[in-house]
Amino acid sequence: MTEHVVTLDLDGVRDKAGLMDRCARDLMLPDWFGRNWDALADVLSDPGVWPEGAAGRGLLVVVRNWRPYAEARPDEWETAVDVFTHASAATVALALGASSKQPPDLPG
């Protein structure tokens, strides 16, 4: 079974608020998405709020252009990676083929 692929493009994102807004937009999250770490973990773990077509197939989130955000906000990026890794029923992969479980060049 092929997963539903969604691209989370972090181009221009430089802070947590921008990351949450981009997640809401690119992952097509409901208006009530809380735009905080717990809410992000919840939606990644709940196929009921995933984009149409993903619930029955699984969700692959490909994160692109993440390095500038990671460099600008290393502590926030570390939290984001933790959320992607531990609280996710979805599969999250960083661009360049790296998995969120072992992000390349993670500052810190």
DSSP file (Angstrom, degrees, kcal/mol; ACC not computed):
  #  RESIDUE AA STRUCTURE BP1 BP2  ACC     N-H-->O    O-->H-N    N-H-->O    O-->H-N    TCO  KAPPA ALPHA  PHI   PSI    X-CA   Y-CA   Z-CA
    1    1 A M              0   0    0      0, 0.0     2,-0.3     0, 0.0    56,-0.0   0.000 360.0 360.0 360.0 129.5    0.0    0.0    0.0
    2    2 A T        -     0   0    0      1,-0.1     2,-0.1     3,-0.0     3,-0.0  -0.643 360.0-125.3 -85.4 134.6    1.4    3.4   -1.0
    3    3 A E        -     0   0    0     -2,-0.3     2,-0.5     1,-0.1    56,-0.2  -0.414  24.0-109.5 -74.3 152.7    1.5    6.2    1.5
    4    4 A H  E     -a   59   0A   0     54,-2.9    56,-3.1    50,-0.2     2,-0.5  -0.742  38.2-143.9 -78.9 124.7   -0.1    9.6    0.8
    5    5 A V  E     +a   60   0A   0     -2,-0.5     2,-0.4    54,-0.2    56,-0.2  -0.816  21.9 177.5-102.1 130.0    2.8   12.0    0.4
    6    6 A V  E     -a   61   0A   0     54,-2.8    56,-2.6    -2,-0.5     2,-0.5  -0.993  21.3-138.6-127.3 136.0    2.6   15.6    1.6
    7    7 A T  E     -a   62   0A   0     -2,-0.4     2,-0.8    54,-0.2    56,-0.2  -0.848   7.1-161.0 -97.4 126.3    5.5   18.1    1.4
    8    8 A L  E     -a   63   0A   0     54,-2.9    56,-2.3    -2,-0.5     2,-0.7  -0.909  14.4-164.1-102.1 103.2    6.1   20.4    4.3
    9    9 A D  E     -a   64   0A   0     -2,-0.8    56,-0.2    54,-0.2    17,-0.1  -0.814  13.8-175.5 -97.6 113.3    8.2   23.2    2.8
   10   10 A L    >   +     0   0    0     54,-2.8     3,-2.4    -2,-0.7     2,-0.2   0.183  29.9 144.7 -94.5  16.9    9.9   25.3    5.5
   11   11 A D  T 3  S+     0   0    0      1,-0.3     3,-0.1    53,-0.1    55,-0.1  -0.384  77.7   9.1 -56.9 122.8   11.3   27.8    3.1
   12   12 A G  T 3  S+     0   0    0      1,-0.3     2,-0.4    -2,-0.2    -1,-0.3   0.313  94.1 132.9  88.1  -8.0   11.3   31.2    4.8
   13   13 A V    <   +     0   0    0     -3,-2.4    -1,-0.3    52,-0.2     3,-0.1  -0.635  17.5 159.6 -79.6 128.8   10.3   29.7    8.2
   14   14 A R        +     0   0    0     -2,-0.4     2,-0.3     1,-0.1    -1,-0.1   0.377  57.0  29.1-130.3   0.3   12.5   31.2   11.0
   15   15 A D  S  > S-     0   0    0      1,-0.1     4,-2.2    61,-0.0     5,-0.2  -0.954  85.2 -93.5-154.9 172.9   10.5   30.5   14.2
   16   16 A K  H  > S+     0   0    0     -2,-0.3     4,-2.9     1,-0.2     5,-0.2   0.887 120.3  54.6 -59.3 -42.8    8.0   28.3   15.9
   17   17 A A  H  > S+     0   0    0      1,-0.2     4,-2.4     2,-0.2    -1,-0.2   0.918 110.1  47.4 -59.4 -42.9    5.0   30.4   14.9
   18   18 A G  H  > S+     0   0    0      2,-0.2     4,-2.4     1,-0.2    -1,-0.2   0.889 111.3  51.2 -64.4 -39.7    6.1   30.1   11.2
   19   19 A L  H  X S+     0   0    0     -4,-2.2     4,-2.6     2,-0.2    -2,-0.2   0.933 111.4  47.0 -62.3 -46.1    6.6   26.4   11.5
   20   20 A M  H  X S+     0   0    0     -4,-2.9     4,-2.5     1,-0.2    -2,-0.2   0.906 112.4  49.6 -65.0 -40.9    3.1   25.9   13.0
   21   21 A D  H  X S+     0   0    0     -4,-2.4     4,-2.2    -5,-0.2    -1,-0.2   0.909 112.2  48.4 -62.5 -41.5    1.5   28.1   10.3
   22   22 A R  H  X S+     0   0    0     -4,-2.4     4,-3.2     2,-0.2     5,-0.4   0.889 110.2  51.3 -67.5 -38.8    3.3   26.1    7.6
   23   23 A C  H  X S+     0   0    0     -4,-2.6     4,-2.4     1,-0.2     6,-0.3   0.937 110.0  50.3 -60.5 -45.9    2.3   22.8    9.1
   24   24 A A  H  <>S+     0   0    0     -4,-2.5     5,-1.9    -5,-0.2     4,-0.2   0.915 118.0  39.5 -58.5 -43.8   -1.3   24.0    9.2
   25   25 A R  H ><5S+     0   0    0     -4,-2.2     3,-0.8     3,-0.2    -2,-0.2   0.971 121.3  38.7 -71.3 -55.2   -1.1   25.1    5.5
   26   26 A D  H 3<5S+     0   0    0     -4,-3.2    -3,-0.2     1,-0.3    -2,-0.2   0.819 120.8  43.8 -72.6 -31.1    0.9   22.2    4.0
   27   27 A L  T 3<5S-     0   0    0     -4,-2.4    -1,-0.3    -5,-0.4    -2,-0.2   0.413 106.0-128.1 -92.2   2.4   -0.7   19.4    6.0
   28   28 A M  T < 5 -     0   0    0     -3,-0.8    -3,-0.2    -4,-0.2    -4,-0.1   0.916  41.5-177.2  53.8  50.3   -4.1   20.9    5.5
   29   29 A L      < -     0   0    0     -5,-1.9    -1,-0.1    -6,-0.3    21,-0.1  -0.396  30.0 -92.7 -80.1 155.9   -4.9   20.9    9.2
   30   30 A P    >   -     0   0    0      0, 0.0     3,-2.1     0, 0.0    -1,-0.1  -0.220  35.5-108.4 -65.9 158.4   -8.3   21.9   10.5
   31   31 A D  T 3  S+     0   0    0      1,-0.3    -2,-0.1     3,-0.0    -7,-0.0   0.771 116.9  63.0 -57.1 -28.0   -8.9   25.5   11.7
   32   32 A W  T 3   +     0   0    0      2,-0.0    -1,-0.3     3,-0.0     2,-0.0   0.466  69.0 132.4 -81.9   0.7   -8.9   24.4   15.3
   33   33 A F    <   -     0   0    0     -3,-2.1     7,-0.1     1,-0.2    -9,-0.0  -0.334  56.7-139.4 -53.1 126.7   -5.3   23.2   15.1
   34   34 A G        -     0   0    0      2,-0.1    -1,-0.2     1,-0.1     3,-0.1   0.504  17.2-134.7 -76.4  -7.1   -3.7   24.7   18.3
   35   35 A R        +     0   0    0      1,-0.2     2,-0.3   -15,-0.1   -15,-0.1   0.881  67.3 105.4  54.4  45.0   -0.3   25.7   16.7
   36   36 A N  S  > S-     0   0    0    -16,-0.1     4,-2.4     1,-0.1    -1,-0.2  -0.909  86.0 -96.6-142.1 172.0    1.8   24.3   19.6
   37   37 A W  H  > S+     0   0    0     -2,-0.3     4,-2.6     1,-0.2     5,-0.2   0.901 121.6  49.1 -59.9 -44.6    4.0   21.2   20.0
   38   38 A D  H  > S+     0   0    0      1,-0.2     4,-2.4     2,-0.2    -1,-0.2   0.910 111.6  49.5 -62.6 -41.8    1.3   19.1   21.7
   39   39 A A  H  > S+     0   0    0      2,-0.2     4,-2.4     1,-0.2    -1,-0.2   0.892 110.5  50.5 -64.9 -39.0   -1.2   19.9   19.0
   40   40 A L  H  X S+     0   0    0     -4,-2.4     4,-2.2     2,-0.2    -2,-0.2   0.928 110.6  48.9 -64.3 -44.4    1.3   19.0   16.3
   41   41 A A  H  X S+     0   0    0     -4,-2.6     4,-1.0     1,-0.2    -2,-0.2   0.911 111.2  51.7 -59.4 -42.1    2.0   15.7   18.0
   42   42 A D  H  < S+     0   0    0     -4,-2.4     3,-0.5     1,-0.2     4,-0.5   0.927 110.8  45.4 -62.1 -46.5   -1.7   15.1   18.3
   43   43 A V  H >< S+     0   0    0     -4,-2.4     3,-0.7     1,-0.2     6,-0.2   0.851 110.1  54.0 -70.9 -31.7   -2.5   15.7   14.6
   44   44 A L  H 3< S+     0   0    0     -4,-2.2    45,-1.6     1,-0.2    46,-1.1   0.743 113.1  45.2 -69.7 -20.6    0.5   13.6   13.4
   45   45 A S  T 3< S+     0   0    0     -4,-1.0    -1,-0.2    -3,-0.5    -2,-0.2   0.441 101.6  74.4 -98.7  -2.2   -0.9   10.8   15.5
   46   46 A D    X   -     0   0    0     -3,-0.7     3,-2.2    -4,-0.5     4,-0.3  -0.845  54.4-171.4-119.7  95.2   -4.5   11.2   14.4
   47   47 A P  G >  S+     0   0    0      0, 0.0     3,-0.9     0, 0.0     8,-0.2   0.705  81.2  76.8 -56.4 -18.6   -5.3    9.9   10.9
   48   48 A G  G 3  S+     0   0    0      1,-0.2    -5,-0.1    -3,-0.1     7,-0.1   0.699 100.6  38.6 -66.5 -18.4   -8.8   11.5   11.3
   49   49 A V  G <  S+     0   0    0     -3,-2.2    -1,-0.2    -6,-0.2     3,-0.1   0.334  92.0 111.6-113.0   5.2   -7.3   15.0   10.7
   50   50 A W  S <  S-     0   0    0     -3,-0.9     5,-0.1    -4,-0.3     3,-0.1  -0.290  83.6 -74.5 -70.9 163.5   -4.8   14.1    8.0
   51   51 A P    >>  -     0   0    0      0, 0.0     3,-2.2     0, 0.0     4,-0.5  -0.191  67.2 -78.6 -56.3 151.8   -5.3   15.3    4.4
   52   52 A E  T 34 S+     0   0    0      1,-0.3    -3,-0.0     2,-0.1   -24,-0.0  -0.247 119.4  23.5 -54.3 133.9   -8.0   13.5    2.4
   53   53 A G  T 34 S+     0   0    0     -3,-0.1     4,-0.3   -49,-0.0    -1,-0.3   0.224 102.4  87.4  94.8 -13.9   -6.9   10.2    1.1
   54   54 A A  T X>  +     0   0    0     -3,-2.2     4,-2.9     1,-0.1     3,-1.0   0.815  68.7  72.8 -87.5 -31.7   -4.2    9.7    3.7
   55   55 A A  T 3< S+     0   0    0     -4,-0.5    -1,-0.1     1,-0.3     4,-0.1   0.854 104.6  37.8 -57.0 -40.0   -6.1    8.0    6.5
   56   56 A G  T 34 S+     0   0    0      1,-0.1    -1,-0.3     2,-0.1    -2,-0.1   0.621 126.3  36.5 -86.0 -12.1   -6.5    4.7    4.8
   57   57 A R  T <4 S-     0   0    0     -3,-1.0    -2,-0.2    -4,-0.3    -1,-0.1   0.608 108.6-107.5-114.5 -17.3   -3.0    4.7    3.2
   58   58 A G     <  -     0   0    0     -4,-2.9   -54,-2.9   -55,-0.2     2,-0.5  -0.164  31.2 -99.1  96.6 158.9   -0.7    6.2    5.7
   59   59 A L  E     -a    4   0A   0     30,-0.2    32,-3.0   -56,-0.2     2,-0.6  -0.972  24.3-168.5-124.6 125.8    0.9    9.6    5.6
   60   60 A L  E     -ab   5  91A   0    -56,-3.1   -54,-2.8    -2,-0.5     2,-0.6  -0.966   9.6-163.7-110.3 117.0    4.5   10.4    4.5
   61   61 A V  E     -ab   6  92A   0     30,-3.3    32,-2.8    -2,-0.6     2,-0.6  -0.904   1.8-161.7-103.3 116.7    5.5   14.0    5.3
   62   62 A V  E     -ab   7  93A   0    -56,-2.6   -54,-2.9    -2,-0.6     2,-0.6  -0.884   8.6-151.8 -99.3 118.6    8.6   15.1    3.4
   63   63 A V  E     -ab   8  94A   0     30,-3.2    32,-3.1    -2,-0.6     2,-0.3  -0.820  17.4-175.1 -96.9 119.2   10.2   18.2    5.1
   64   64 A R  E     +a    9   0A   0    -56,-2.3   -54,-2.8    -2,-0.6   -53,-0.1  -0.778  59.7  15.8-111.4 155.6   12.1   20.4    2.7
   65   65 A N  S    S+     0   0    0     -2,-0.3     4,-0.4   -56,-0.2   -52,-0.2   0.849  77.1 138.8  55.7  40.7   14.2   23.5    3.2
   66   66 A W     >  +     0   0    0     -3,-0.3     4,-2.5     1,-0.1     3,-0.2   0.697  45.0  80.9 -88.3 -21.6   14.5   22.8    7.0
   67   67 A R  H  > S+     0   0    0      1,-0.2     4,-2.7     2,-0.2     5,-0.2   0.889  88.3  52.3 -59.3 -45.2   18.2   23.7    7.5
   68   68 A P  H  > S+     0   0    0      0, 0.0     4,-2.4     0, 0.0    -1,-0.2   0.910 113.2  45.9 -59.1 -39.4   17.8   27.5    7.7
   69   69 A Y  H  > S+     0   0    0     -4,-0.4     4,-2.7    -3,-0.2     8,-0.2   0.932 112.1  51.2 -65.5 -44.4   15.1   27.0   10.4
   70   70 A A  H  < S+     0   0    0     -4,-2.5    -1,-0.2     1,-0.2     7,-0.2   0.870 114.0  44.4 -60.0 -37.9   17.3   24.5   12.2
   71   71 A E  H  < S+     0   0    0     -4,-2.7    -1,-0.2    -5,-0.2    -2,-0.2   0.867 115.6  46.6 -75.4 -36.8   20.2   26.9   12.2
   72   72 A A  H  < S+     0   0    0     -4,-2.4    -2,-0.2    -5,-0.2    -3,-0.2   0.857 130.7  19.4 -73.1 -35.2   18.1   29.9   13.2
   73   73 A R     X  +     0   0    0     -4,-2.7     4,-2.8    -5,-0.2    -1,-0.2  -0.579  67.8 167.0-135.9  69.4   16.3   28.1   16.1
   74   74 A P  H  > S+     0   0    0      0, 0.0     4,-2.2     0, 0.0     5,-0.1   0.846  79.1  50.8 -59.8 -35.8   18.3   25.0   17.1
   75   75 A D  H  > S+     0   0    0      2,-0.2     4,-1.8     1,-0.2     5,-0.1   0.924 113.3  45.3 -67.7 -42.5   16.3   24.4   20.3
   76   76 A E  H  > S+     0   0    0      2,-0.2     4,-2.7     1,-0.2    -1,-0.2   0.911 112.1  52.4 -64.6 -41.5   13.0   24.7   18.5
   77   77 A W  H  X S+     0   0    0     -4,-2.8     4,-2.8    -8,-0.2     5,-0.2   0.902 106.3  53.6 -62.4 -40.0   14.3   22.4   15.7
   78   78 A E  H  X S+     0   0    0     -4,-2.2     4,-2.0    -5,-0.2    -1,-0.2   0.903 110.3  47.4 -60.1 -40.7   15.3   19.8   18.3
   79   79 A T  H  X S+     0   0    0     -4,-1.8     4,-2.6     2,-0.2    -2,-0.2   0.916 110.7  51.8 -65.8 -42.6   11.8   19.9   19.7
   80   80 A A  H  X S+     0   0    0     -4,-2.7     4,-3.0     1,-0.2    -2,-0.2   0.925 109.8  48.9 -59.7 -45.0   10.3   19.6   16.2
   81   81 A V  H  X S+     0   0    0     -4,-2.8     4,-2.4     1,-0.2    -1,-0.2   0.900 110.3  51.8 -61.8 -40.5   12.5   16.6   15.5
   82   82 A D  H  X S+     0   0    0     -4,-2.0     4,-3.0    -5,-0.2     5,-0.5   0.926 111.5  46.5 -61.7 -44.8   11.4   15.0   18.8
   83   83 A V  H  X S+     0   0    0     -4,-2.6     4,-1.8     1,-0.2    -2,-0.2   0.943 113.7  48.5 -62.2 -47.7    7.7   15.6   17.9
   84   84 A F  H  < S+     0   0    0     -4,-3.0     8,-0.2     1,-0.2    -1,-0.2   0.869 118.8  40.8 -59.9 -36.5    8.2   14.2   14.4
   85   85 A T  H  < S+     0   0    0     -4,-2.4    -2,-0.2    -5,-0.2     3,-0.2   0.918 126.8  24.2 -80.4 -45.9   10.1   11.1   15.8
   86   86 A H  H  < S+     0   0    0     -4,-3.0    -3,-0.2    -5,-0.2    -2,-0.2   0.753 122.1  43.3 -99.3 -26.7    8.1   10.2   18.9
   87   87 A A  S  < S+     0   0    0     -4,-1.8     2,-0.5    -5,-0.5    -1,-0.2   0.146  90.0 107.4-108.0  20.8    4.6   11.4   18.6
   88   88 A S        +     0   0    0     -3,-0.2   -43,-0.2    -4,-0.2     4,-0.1  -0.869  37.5 175.6-115.4 127.0    3.9   10.5   15.0
   89   89 A A  S    S+     0   0    0    -45,-1.6   -30,-0.2    -2,-0.5   -44,-0.2   0.628  79.4  77.5 -85.4 -19.7    1.8    7.8   13.4
   90   90 A A  S    S-     0   0    0    -46,-1.1     2,-0.5    -3,-0.1   -30,-0.2  -0.444  92.1-114.2 -80.6 160.6    2.8    9.4   10.2
   91   91 A T  E     -b   60   0A   0    -32,-3.0   -30,-3.3    -2,-0.1     2,-0.5  -0.879  31.9-165.3 -95.4 127.1    6.3    8.9    8.6
   92   92 A V  E     +b   61   0A   0     -2,-0.5     8,-1.6    -8,-0.2     2,-0.4  -0.964   9.1 178.1-118.0 126.2    8.3   12.1    8.6
   93   93 A A  E     -bC  62  99A   0    -32,-2.8   -30,-3.2    -2,-0.5     2,-0.3  -0.977  24.1-131.3-128.2 140.0   11.4   12.4    6.5
   94   94 A L  E  >  -bC  63  98A   0      4,-2.3     4,-0.7    -2,-0.4     3,-0.5  -0.640  40.9 -94.1 -84.5 146.5   13.8   15.3    5.9
   95   95 A A  T >4 S+     0   0    0    -32,-3.1     3,-0.6    -2,-0.3    -1,-0.1  -0.101 108.8  52.3 -54.9 161.6   14.7   16.1    2.4
   96   96 A L  T 34 S-     0   0    0      1,-0.2    -1,-0.2    -3,-0.1     3,-0.1   0.573 130.4 -76.4  77.9  14.8   17.9   14.6    1.0
   97   97 A G  T 34 S+     0   0    0     -3,-0.5     2,-0.3     1,-0.3    -1,-0.2   0.517  92.1 138.9  82.0   5.3   16.7   11.2    2.1
   98   98 A A  E <<  -C   94   0A   0     -4,-0.7    -4,-2.3    -3,-0.6    -1,-0.3  -0.625  48.3-130.0 -86.6 143.4   17.4   11.6    5.8
   99   99 A S  E >   -C   93   0A   0      3,-0.3     3,-1.3    -2,-0.3    -6,-0.2  -0.592  16.6-123.1 -86.6 151.1   14.9   10.4    8.3
  100  100 A S  T 3  S+     0   0    0     -8,-1.6   -15,-0.2     1,-0.3    -7,-0.1   0.654 109.6  71.0 -66.7 -13.2   13.7   12.6   11.2
  101  101 A K  T 3  S+     0   0    0      1,-0.3    -1,-0.3    -9,-0.2    -8,-0.1   0.785 116.3  18.3 -73.6 -26.2   15.0    9.8   13.5
  102  102 A Q  S <  S-     0   0    0     -3,-1.3    -3,-0.3     2,-0.0    -1,-0.3  -0.564  84.1-166.9-141.5  73.4   18.6   10.8   12.6
  103  103 A P    >   -     0   0    0      0, 0.0     3,-0.8     0, 0.0     2,-0.1  -0.391  24.7-116.8 -67.0 136.4   18.6   14.3   11.1
  104  104 A P  T 3  S+     0   0    0      0, 0.0    -6,-0.0     0, 0.0    -2,-0.0  -0.452  88.8   2.0 -71.5 143.9   21.9   15.2    9.4
  105  105 A D  T 3  S-     0   0    0      1,-0.2     0, 0.0    -2,-0.1     0, 0.0   0.805  79.2-177.1  54.6  37.2   23.9   18.1   10.8
  106  106 A L    <   -     0   0    0     -3,-0.8    -1,-0.2     1,-0.1   -35,-0.0  -0.544  26.0-125.2 -67.3 119.9   21.5   18.7   13.7
  107  107 A P              0   0    0      0, 0.0    -1,-0.1     0, 0.0   -29,-0.0  -0.281 360.0 360.0 -62.4 149.4   22.9   21.8   15.5
  108  108 A G              0   0    0    -30,-0.0    -2,-0.1     0, 0.0   -33,-0.0   0.414 360.0 360.0 127.7 360.0   23.5   21.4   19.2
